Amino acid sequence: MKKEVLSIYVDNKANVLSRVVSLYGRRGFNIDSLTVSATNDPDISRITIVFEGDNLTLHQIVSQTEKLEVVRSIKTLESKESFFRELLMIKVRADKSKRSEVKEIVDIYRAKIINLTKEEMVLELTGAPDKLDAFLDLVKDYEIIDICRTGVTGIEK
């Protein structure tokens, strides 16, 4: 089983997202990440879905998705031929004694401090999913107050 990333171009209309997502649910596939965005054509939206599966699962889900009349095209994004990015925002407890330690991690990962109070820091990091995972692994030693992570978006090289 490996993570698969699908890029699906669909009609930019009401209920299209729910139709695509319900197809996955009815087939018993779990979606790990889901993003929807505009494209350069106002009539088309792009849905990026990440799920775990083998080659048979991928083939099944692609062929089922292609059958939906709202789908214009579908493509599997391969990691060697694509760029993937996510956005992470995280609020950590960091009083004066912990701030420099957290700042060191922020600097190493080229993250940003987007808010700072006497007791907390809000951090922002954009990058490949594995970069965000590694960052989270380091900051978990500090008290995490809140976390928000977008889904994966990708584009072919």
Summary of the structure (lengths in Angstrom):
residues: 157
radius of gyration: 18.5
end to end distance: 24.4
largest distance: 57.7
contacts: 443
relative contact order: 0.20
helix: 32%
strand: 44%
